[in-house]
Amino acid sequence: MIFHLAHGCRFSYALPRHAAAVFFIGDQEDDEEDDLFQRGAACVIAQPETSSSPLDQGVFVSCTTMQQSEPTNGLEALQRADTYVTKIGGDNAGRLRSNALRSQQRVEQGVRQVLALSAIRSSHPSHSAFAAPGVADQDSDGQVKPGFNTTSHLIAIARLLELGDTASDARSLQILDRVASFTRAVVSAEIDRDPQLQGCRASLRADCDAVLGQLLSDDREQGSLASSIRHRDARVVRKGQDWILEADRRLSVTGLGEAVAEKLYHAYFTARGIRAESLRLEPEFSEALAAPPGSDTKEQITRLRARAALEIAGIFARSDVAIAGGYLPLLAGERGYSDKTGALYAQAVADAGRKPVYLIEKSFPVMSGNPLKVRGAQVVRRMTHFLARELFGNTRGANGGAVHPEALDLLSKDDIDIVVLNPQMPLAAEAMTLIHHFEPQPNGVEIVASKRIPLALQISSAEMIRQPGFEAAVAKWLGDRGLSIQHIATSEGTLSYTFYEGDWSEDTLSSLRDFLRERFGVDDPAAVETLRDVSVIYCLGNNMKRPGQASKATEALEFAGVDIHFITQGINESVMTFLVDADAASRAVQMLHDLLITLPSEQYDALKGQFREQMLQLIGQRKVT
C-alpha cells in the first residue's frame, strides 16, 4: 500500500496480515506525484496480525531522502549507502574473526548491516583431508578443487538418504561426521587467533560445539540430522537441488550448512560484543518450506520478502547487525542460492526505507582475466548488469561465479548497486567493481574468460533447406532430452551446436541419427559429427562497438597458433565467443588478453597502421603489374 502524507501529519491504518505500507512524506501537491517520488522521503509502517515483532502496533521504521546522483565507482556506492547487505560466501565464510572485525568497523562508521551467510567452506589444500572420497567440486575448466565444500557434502548425504537403505544411511552418517569435524576445526582456529576472545575462548568453543551437535552430529539431540538418520526419519523430498526432510518439513538438508553458519556467527559476534541478532522469517519460512510442488511460489516469495523487511526494521531498532543464513525455501532449487537470498534481503532493506548496497566479498573484484591463470589481469571497475549476466551466467554465460544470474536479475529490477571487492584490501575505487545501470561508452573487450564444455555437434544435410522447421525440430528433440544448447552457428547446409550440460553418450548420438532418418530422411551416418574436448573462449565488454575488435581477437588466436572451430557474436556487441580445442584454451586466453587488454590501444593502432599502409602499397603494386 502506498500513501502520500504532508509534513506533520499523524496517520494510523490497520493493515492486513503480511501487508506493509510505504509512506512518502513531502510538501508537494497531490498532482505532483512524480516529483514527490523524486524529492520526498520514504518510511515503512507495517502491522502483521500475529507477530512477536515490536512492529505489531504500527511503528515508524526508517526515513531516507530519495534523490541522489548515480555513483560512478564502487567506493561512491559504498559511501552513499546506509546499509550494507553482504553475501559472505566461499572461503570468506570461514573467516569469522576478520568478518567480525570488519562488521565492528562498519558499525563505528554508522553503517547497518545484513549478513547473508553461505555454508562455511575452504579451498585450502590442508582441508582436503576432511573431504569424503568421491565428493569434490570442479572449476569451469573441469579441474578438481582442493579443500572442503560443506554444501556438496550435505547434498551427497541427501542423495544417500534418497536411497533409503541401511548401508546408505551409515555412509551418510560418516559424511556428516566429516562436515562437523571440518567446521569445528575452522571455527576453533578462528577463536584461537582472535585476541578479543582471550577471556571467553573456552565458553565460546563450547557454545559452537553445542551448535554443531544440535544441528548436525549429536544423535541425542532430537533436532539434529544425525538423530533423524539413526531413527530412520530422514527420508527426503527433492525440489530441484533442494532436499527437505519428509518427516519434518522445517528442515532442509541442503540448507543445513547455512543454518549452522548463522548460529555460529551469532555466537561469535555476541562474544565479541557486537550488537547482532539472528534474522528469522517465521511463520513464512516454515510455510514456504512445507509448500507442495506446484504451489504459488511467487506469492510465497513476496511474503518472505515482506516479512524480511519487517524483521530487519525491528532488528535495526535494537541492534546494528542482522545475521541470516543464506538459505531460503523456494530459492534453493539450484546451486548458488545464497546469492539469491542475499538479493532478496537487499530488496527487503530497500522496502524498509533504507538505501542498501549489495556487497560481494571475494578474493578478487571482477578482473579482466582469472588472476590465478592470466598474466596482467586488471580490475574491471564498472560493469552493467547485462555484462555481469554474460560473465557470471552458468548456462550460456562464461560461468564466472561471482554472483548467481538470478540474483543479478532481482537486484537489477530494484536498481540496487552491487560492489564486488576483497574485504581485506584497502577501500579504493580502483580496487573494486561496481555493477549497476549506466550507459557505457564504446570501450572494446574488457574481459577474457574460458569455459570447458563436453561436446560440439554438427549436422550436415541438404534437408534442412528443403524442409521448413528442420532447426526447430532438432532443437526440440535436444531440449526434450535435457541437452541445453549453448551456442548455434549455421550455414547453407550445416547446423553447429555447443552444449554446456546433458548426457552425450553414444546411445544419444545413435538416437539422434534415428530421429533425423525417420523424420527428415537423413540416412547418412556421417551427417552427424561430434567434436569433444573443446572450450568456449569469451571476449566480453560493456560496449564493444569499436571497429576492429573481432579482427584483433582473430589475430590473437592466430598468434597463439589456435584453430577456431566456430565464432558467434550477437547484435548487442558485448560478447564474442570462439570454440577452440580444450588443450589450447589457456594460451588462447592469455594471447587474447595480451593483445586486447594489456597492450595499449595506441601502440596497437600505430603498428596496425604501418601494416595497413604496407599491405595497401603491396596490393597497389600488384594491380599495376
C-alpha positions in Angstrom: 0.0 0.0 0.0 1.3 3.5 -0.8 0.1 6.7 0.9 1.1 10.3 0.4 1.3 12.5 3.6 2.0 16.2 4.1 4.7 17.1 6.7 3.5 17.0 10.3 0.6 14.5 9.6 -0.1 11.7 12.0 -1.6 8.6 10.4 -2.7 5.2 11.5 -4.1 2.3 9.4 -5.0 -1.3 10.2 -3.0 -3.4 7.8 -4.0 -7.0 6.9 -1.6 -9.8 7.7 1.6 -9.9 5.7 1.0 -6.4 4.4 3.3 -3.4 4.6 2.7 0.2 3.8 5.1 2.7 2.3 4.5 6.4 3.1 6.0 9.2 1.0 6.3 12.4 3.1 6.8 15.7 1.4 5.5 19.2 0.7 4.3 18.6 -2.8 0.7 18.8 -4.1 -1.2 15.6 -4.9 -0.9 16.2 -8.7 2.9 16.4 -8.5 3.3 12.7 -7.8 6.4 12.2 -9.9 8.2 15.0 -8.2 7.1 13.7 -4.8 8.7 10.3 -5.5 11.9 12.1 -6.6 12.1 14.6 -3.7 10.2 13.1 -0.8 11.2 10.8 2.0 10.1 7.2 2.5 9.2 5.3 5.6 7.7 1.9 6.3 4.9 1.1 8.8 3.7 -2.5 9.0 1.3 -4.4 11.1 1.1 -8.2 10.8 -1.9 -9.6 12.7 0.2 -12.3 14.6 3.8 -11.5 15.4 6.1 -11.1 18.3 7.8 -8.2 16.5 7.8 -4.7 18.1 6.1 -3.5 14.9 2.7 -5.0 15.9 1.1 -1.6 16.6 2.5 0.1 13.5 5.8 1.7 14.3 7.9 4.2 12.3 10.8 2.3 10.9 13.0 4.4 8.7 13.1 7.6 6.7 15.5 8.5 3.9 15.8 11.1 1.2 15.3 9.5 -2.2 17.1 11.8 -4.6 20.8 11.1 -5.2 23.0 11.2 -8.2 24.2 7.9 -9.5 27.6 6.6 -8.3 30.4 6.2 -10.8 32.5 3.7 -8.9 32.3 1.2 -6.1 33.7 3.5 -3.5 31.0 6.1 -4.2 28.3 3.4 -4.0 29.6 2.4 -0.5 29.7 6.0 0.7 26.1 6.7 -0.4 24.6 3.6 1.2 23.3 3.4 4.8 23.0 -0.4 4.8 25.4 -3.0 3.6 23.8 -6.3 2.6 26.8 -8.6 2.4 26.7 -12.1 0.9 29.6 -13.9 2.8 30.5 -16.9 0.8 33.4 -19.0 -0.5 36.4 -19.2 1.8 35.4 -15.9 3.3 32.5 -17.6 5.2 35.1 -19.4 7.3 36.9 -16.2 8.3 34.7 -15.4 11.4 37.4 -13.2 13.0 38.0 -10.9 10.1 34.3 -10.6 9.3 33.5 -9.7 12.9 36.3 -7.1 12.9 35.1 -5.6 9.7 31.5 -5.5 10.9 32.5 -3.7 14.0 34.4 -1.1 12.0 31.3 -0.6 9.8 29.1 -0.2 12.9 31.5 2.5 14.1 31.1 4.3 10.8 27.3 4.3 11.2 26.5 1.6 8.7 23.9 -1.0 9.5 24.5 -4.5 8.0 22.7 -7.6 6.9 24.9 -10.6 6.6 23.7 -13.4 4.3 26.0 -16.4 5.1 26.9 -19.3 2.9 27.9 -22.6 4.5 31.4 -22.5 5.9 33.9 -23.9 3.4 37.6 -23.8 2.5 39.7 -24.2 -0.7 42.9 -24.6 1.3 44.6 -28.0 0.5 45.1 -28.6 4.2 41.4 -29.1 4.5 41.2 -31.7 1.7 41.8 -34.4 4.2 38.3 -33.8 5.7 36.6 -34.4 2.3 34.8 -37.6 1.8 36.0 -39.8 -1.1 34.1 -39.1 -4.3 32.7 -35.7 -3.1 34.6 -33.0 -5.0 33.8 -29.8 -6.9 35.3 -28.8 -10.2 36.1 -25.4 -11.7 34.9 -24.1 -15.0 37.8 -25.8 -16.7 37.0 -29.2 -15.2 39.8 -29.2 -12.6 39.1 -30.7 -9.2 39.1 -28.1 -6.5 41.1 -28.7 -3.3 39.7 -28.1 0.2 36.2 -28.8 1.6 32.8 -27.8 0.4 30.1 -28.2 3.0 27.1 -27.9 0.7 28.5 -30.5 -1.7 28.8 -32.9 1.3 25.3 -32.2 2.5 23.9 -32.9 -1.0 25.9 -36.1 -1.1 24.2 -37.0 2.2 20.8 -36.1 0.8 21.3 -38.3 -2.3 22.2 -41.3 0.0 19.1 -40.7 2.1 17.0 -40.9 -1.1 18.2 -44.5 -1.5 16.7 -45.3 1.9 18.7 -48.4 2.8 20.8 -49.1 5.9 24.2 -49.0 4.2 23.4 -45.6 2.6 22.3 -44.3 6.0 25.5 -45.5 7.6 27.5 -43.8 4.8 25.6 -40.6 5.2 26.5 -40.5 9.0 30.2 -40.9 8.1 30.0 -37.9 5.8 28.0 -35.9 8.4 30.8 -36.5 10.9 33.3 -35.1 8.3 31.1 -32.0 8.0 31.1 -31.5 11.7 34.8 -32.2 12.1 35.7 -29.7 9.4 33.5 -27.0 10.7 34.8 -27.5 14.2 38.4 -27.2 13.0 37.8 -24.0 11.1 35.9 -22.3 13.9 38.3 -23.4 16.6 41.2 -22.0 14.6 39.4 -18.7 14.3 38.7 -18.5 18.0 42.3 -19.2 18.8 43.6 -16.4 16.5 41.2 -13.7 17.9 42.9 -11.7 20.7 39.5 -10.1 21.5 38.2 -13.5 22.7 41.1 -14.2 25.2 38.8 -14.2 28.2 36.0 -16.3 26.7 37.6 -18.8 24.3 36.5 -21.9 26.3 32.9 -20.8 26.7 32.6 -19.8 23.0 34.1 -23.0 21.8 31.6 -24.9 24.0 28.7 -22.8 22.5 29.9 -23.6 19.0 30.3 -27.3 19.7 26.8 -27.3 21.0 25.5 -25.8 17.8 27.2 -28.5 15.7 25.7 -31.2 18.0 22.2 -29.7 18.0 22.0 -29.3 14.2 24.4 -31.9 12.8 26.1 -34.8 14.6 24.7 -35.4 18.1 22.1 -38.2 17.7 20.9 -37.5 21.2 19.6 -34.1 20.0 16.1 -34.5 18.7 16.5 -31.8 16.1 19.9 -33.0 14.7 20.3 -34.5 11.3 22.2 -37.5 12.9 19.2 -38.2 15.1 16.8 -38.2 12.1 19.1 -40.6 10.3 19.6 -43.0 13.2 15.8 -43.1 13.9 15.0 -43.7 10.2 13.1 -40.4 10.0 15.4 -39.0 7.3 13.5 -39.7 4.1 13.8 -36.7 1.9 11.6 -34.8 -0.6 13.5 -33.2 -3.5 12.7 -29.8 -5.0 15.4 -29.2 -7.7 18.7 -29.2 -5.9 17.0 -28.8 -2.5 16.4 -31.8 -0.3 13.9 -31.4 2.5 13.2 -34.0 5.3 9.9 -35.5 4.7 9.1 -36.2 8.4 10.0 -32.6 9.4 9.2 -30.1 6.7 11.0 -27.4 8.7 14.5 -28.7 7.9 16.3 -28.6 4.5 19.4 -30.9 4.3 20.7 -28.7 1.6 20.4 -25.5 3.7 21.7 -27.0 6.9 25.2 -25.5 6.3 23.7 -22.0 6.2 21.7 -22.7 9.4 24.9 -23.8 11.2 26.8 -20.7 9.9 24.1 -18.4 11.1 24.2 -19.8 14.7 28.0 -19.9 14.8 28.3 -16.3 13.6 25.7 -15.1 16.1 27.6 -16.8 19.0 30.9 -15.4 17.7 29.6 -11.8 17.2 27.9 -11.8 20.6 31.1 -13.0 22.3 32.9 -10.1 20.6 30.4 -7.5 21.9 28.7 -6.7 18.6 25.0 -5.9 18.8 23.7 -8.5 16.4 20.5 -10.5 16.1 19.5 -13.5 14.0 17.1 -12.8 11.2 14.2 -15.2 11.4 11.3 -15.2 8.9 8.6 -17.1 10.7 6.0 -18.2 10.0 6.6 -17.6 6.3 9.8 -19.6 6.3 8.2 -22.8 7.6 5.1 -22.3 5.3 7.4 -22.0 2.3 9.4 -25.0 3.3 6.3 -27.2 3.5 4.7 -25.8 0.4 3.8 -28.7 -2.0 5.2 -28.8 -5.5 3.1 -26.6 -7.9 2.1 -24.1 -5.3 2.2 -20.3 -6.0 5.9 -19.7 -5.3 5.7 -16.0 -6.4 3.2 -15.2 -3.7 5.2 -17.1 -1.1 8.4 -15.3 -2.0 6.6 -12.0 -1.8 5.5 -12.9 1.7 9.1 -13.9 2.7 10.3 -10.5 1.4 7.6 -8.6 3.3 8.4 -10.5 6.5 12.2 -9.8 6.0 11.5 -6.1 5.6 9.6 -6.1 8.9 12.1 -8.1 10.8 15.1 -6.1 9.5 13.4 -2.9 10.6 12.8 -4.3 14.0 16.4 -5.6 14.4 17.8 -2.2 13.4 15.7 -0.5 16.0 17.6 -2.5 18.6 20.9 -3.7 17.1 23.4 -3.0 14.4 23.8 -6.2 12.5 21.2 -8.8 11.2 22.7 -12.2 10.8 20.9 -14.5 8.3 21.6 -17.9 6.8 21.9 -17.7 3.0 19.2 -20.4 2.5 15.6 -19.6 1.9 12.9 -22.1 0.7 11.9 -21.8 -2.9 15.1 -20.0 -3.8 17.3 -23.1 -3.3 16.2 -25.1 -6.3 19.7 -24.8 -7.8 23.2 -24.1 -6.5 24.2 -20.5 -5.9 21.0 -19.9 -3.9 22.7 -17.9 -1.2 23.3 -15.1 -3.8 19.5 -15.0 -4.4 18.8 -15.0 -0.7 21.1 -12.1 -0.2 19.5 -10.2 -3.1 16.0 -10.7 -1.5 17.4 -9.3 1.7 18.7 -6.3 -0.2 15.2 -5.8 -1.7 13.7 -6.1 1.8 16.2 -3.4 3.1 15.0 -1.1 0.3 11.4 -1.9 1.2 12.2 -0.8 4.8 13.1 2.7 3.5 16.8 2.3 3.7 19.5 2.7 1.0 21.2 -0.6 0.5 24.3 -1.7 -1.4 24.9 -5.4 -2.1 28.4 -6.4 -1.3 30.0 -9.5 -2.7 33.2 -10.2 -0.8 35.7 -12.3 -2.8 39.4 -12.9 -3.1 39.4 -10.5 -6.1 37.0 -8.0 -7.6 35.8 -8.7 -11.1 39.0 -9.0 -13.2 39.8 -8.8 -16.9 41.0 -12.4 -16.6 41.4 -15.1 -14.0 44.2 -13.6 -11.9 45.4 -17.0 -10.9 45.9 -18.0 -14.5 46.1 -14.9 -16.7 49.2 -12.7 -16.6 48.5 -9.0 -16.3 44.8 -9.3 -15.2 43.3 -5.9 -14.3 40.3 -4.8 -12.2 37.2 -4.1 -14.1 36.0 -1.0 -12.2 32.4 -0.7 -13.7 30.1 -3.0 -15.5 26.4 -3.2 -16.5 24.0 -5.8 -15.2 23.9 -7.1 -18.8 27.6 -7.7 -18.9 27.6 -9.2 -15.5 24.9 -11.7 -16.6 27.0 -12.7 -19.6 30.1 -13.2 -17.4 28.5 -15.0 -14.4 25.8 -16.9 -16.2 26.2 -20.6 -15.7 24.4 -21.9 -18.9 25.3 -19.8 -21.9 27.5 -17.4 -20.0 31.1 -17.7 -19.0 30.3 -19.1 -15.5 32.5 -16.5 -13.8 31.0 -17.5 -10.5 30.9 -14.1 -8.6 27.1 -13.9 -8.3 24.2 -16.0 -9.4 22.5 -14.6 -12.6 19.0 -14.8 -10.9 20.4 -12.7 -8.1 21.5 -10.2 -10.7 18.0 -10.0 -12.1 16.5 -9.4 -8.6 18.9 -6.6 -7.8 18.6 -5.1 -11.3 14.8 -4.8 -11.1 15.1 -2.8 -7.9 18.1 -0.8 -9.1 20.3 -1.9 -6.2 24.0 -1.3 -6.7 26.4 -4.3 -6.4 30.0 -3.9 -5.3 32.5 -6.8 -5.6 35.7 -6.4 -3.6 38.3 -8.1 -1.5 37.4 -7.0 2.1 41.0 -7.5 3.2 42.3 -4.8 0.8 42.1 -1.1 1.5 38.9 0.6 0.2 39.7 2.3 -3.1 37.7 2.9 -6.3 40.4 1.2 -8.4 40.3 -2.0 -6.2 36.6 -2.8 -6.5 33.9 -3.4 -9.2 30.6 -1.6 -9.3 27.7 -3.4 -11.1 24.8 -1.0 -11.8 22.7 0.7 -14.5 24.6 3.1 -16.7 25.1 3.9 -20.4 28.6 2.6 -21.3 30.7 4.2 -24.0 32.4 2.0 -26.6 35.4 0.6 -24.9 36.2 -2.7 -26.7 36.9 -6.0 -25.0 37.4 -5.7 -21.2 37.3 -9.4 -20.1 38.6 -12.6 -21.5 37.4 -16.0 -20.0 37.1 -19.6 -20.9 34.8 -22.5 -20.1 35.3 -26.1 -20.9 32.3 -27.9 -22.4 31.7 -31.6 -23.1 30.9 -31.5 -26.8 30.2 -29.7 -30.0 27.9 -31.2 -32.6 27.5 -30.6 -36.4 24.5 -31.8 -38.5 25.2 -31.7 -42.3 22.2 -32.1 -44.6 20.5 -30.5 -47.6 17.2 -31.5 -46.0 17.5 -28.5 -43.6 17.0 -26.3 -46.6 14.2 -28.3 -48.3 12.1 -28.9 -45.2 10.9 -25.9 -43.1 11.1 -26.4 -39.4 14.2 -28.6 -39.5 16.1 -26.4 -37.0 13.1 -26.1 -34.7 12.5 -29.9 -34.7 16.2 -30.6 -33.9 16.2 -28.0 -31.1 13.0 -29.6 -29.5 14.5 -33.1 -29.7 17.6 -31.9 -27.9 15.7 -30.0 -25.3 13.4 -32.9 -24.6 16.5 -34.8 -23.5 17.9 -32.2 -21.2 20.6 -31.2 -23.7 21.0 -27.5 -23.1 22.1 -25.7 -26.3 24.8 -23.0 -25.6 25.7 -21.6 -29.0 24.5 -22.2 -32.5 26.2 -21.5 -35.8 24.5 -22.1 -39.2 25.5 -22.3 -42.9 23.7 -23.3 -46.0 23.9 -27.0 -45.2 25.1 -27.3 -41.6 23.9 -26.7 -38.1 26.6 -26.5 -35.4 25.8 -26.6 -31.6 27.7 -26.5 -28.4 26.2 -27.8 -25.1 27.0 -27.0 -21.6 25.1 -29.8 -19.8 23.5 -33.1 -20.7 24.5 -36.7 -21.1 26.1 -37.2 -24.6 26.5 -40.9 -24.8 26.9 -43.0 -27.9 23.3 -44.1 -27.4 22.2 -40.4 -27.5 24.0 -39.9 -30.8 22.5 -43.1 -32.3 19.0 -41.9 -31.2 19.6 -38.5 -32.9 20.6 -40.2 -36.1 17.5 -42.4 -35.9 15.3 -39.3 -35.4 16.9 -37.5 -38.4 16.4 -40.5 -40.6 12.8 -41.2 -39.6 11.7 -37.5 -39.5 13.6 -36.0 -42.4 15.1 -38.9 -44.4 18.7 -38.1 -43.4 20.2 -41.6 -43.7 23.9 -40.7 -44.0 25.7 -41.7 -40.7 28.3 -39.0 -41.4 25.6 -36.3 -41.3 26.1 -36.1 -37.5 29.6 -35.3 -36.4 30.9 -34.5 -32.9 33.9 -32.6 -31.6 34.9 -33.4 -28.0 37.5 -31.9 -25.6 36.7 -28.3 -26.5 36.4 -25.0 -24.7 34.5 -21.8 -25.4 36.5 -18.6 -25.2 34.6 -15.4 -24.2 35.6 -11.9 -25.1 33.3 -9.5 -23.2 32.8 -5.8 -22.8 30.3 -3.2 -21.6 30.2 -1.8 -25.1 32.4 -3.4 -27.8 31.1 -1.2 -30.7 34.5 -0.2 -31.8 35.8 -1.3 -35.3 38.5 -4.0 -35.2 37.6 -5.9 -32.1 36.9 -9.1 -34.0 39.9 -8.6 -36.1 42.2 -8.2 -33.1 40.7 -11.3 -31.5 41.3 -13.5 -34.5 44.8 -12.1 -34.8 45.5 -13.0 -31.2 44.3 -16.6 -31.8 46.5 -16.8 -34.9 49.5 -15.5 -33.0 48.8 -18.2 -30.3 48.6 -20.9 -33.0 45.0 -21.7 -32.1 42.5 -23.1 -34.6 39.0 -21.6 -34.4 36.2 -24.1 -34.8 33.4 -21.5 -34.9 32.6 -17.9 -33.9 29.5 -16.2 -32.6 28.6 -12.6 -31.8 25.2 -11.1 -31.2 23.9 -7.7 -32.3 24.4 -6.5 -28.7 28.2 -6.4 -29.4 29.0 -7.2 -25.8 30.0 -10.8 -26.3 32.2 -12.7 -28.8 32.8 -16.4 -28.4 35.3 -18.8 -30.0 35.2 -22.5 -29.9 38.7 -24.0 -29.6 40.4 -27.2 -28.6 40.5 -27.5 -24.8 44.2 -28.0 -24.6 44.7 -24.7 -26.4 42.3 -22.7 -24.2 44.9 -21.3 -21.7 47.3 -19.9 -24.4 44.3 -18.6 -26.4 43.0 -16.7 -23.3 46.5 -15.3 -22.5 47.2 -14.0 -26.0 43.7 -12.5 -26.3 44.2 -10.7 -23.0 47.7 -9.5 -24.0 46.5 -8.1 -27.4 43.0 -6.8 -26.5 43.5 -5.6 -22.9 47.2 -5.3 -21.8 48.7 -3.8 -24.9 47.8 -0.1 -25.1 45.4 0.6 -28.0 47.6 3.5 -29.2 50.6 1.1 -29.7 48.4 -1.5 -31.4 46.9 1.2 -33.7 50.3 2.6 -34.6 51.6 -0.9 -35.5 48.4 -1.8 -37.3 48.6 1.5 -39.3 52.1 0.7 -40.5 51.0 -2.8 -41.5 47.9 -1.4 -43.3 50.0 1.1 -45.3 52.4 -1.6 -46.4 49.7 -4.0 -47.4 47.9 -1.4 -49.4 51.1 -0.5 -51.1 51.7 -4.1 -52.0 48.2 -4.5 -53.3 48.6 -1.3 -55.4 51.8 -2.6 -56.9 50.1 -5.9 -57.8 47.3 -4.0 -59.5 49.9 -2.1 -61.6 51.7 -5.2 -62.7 
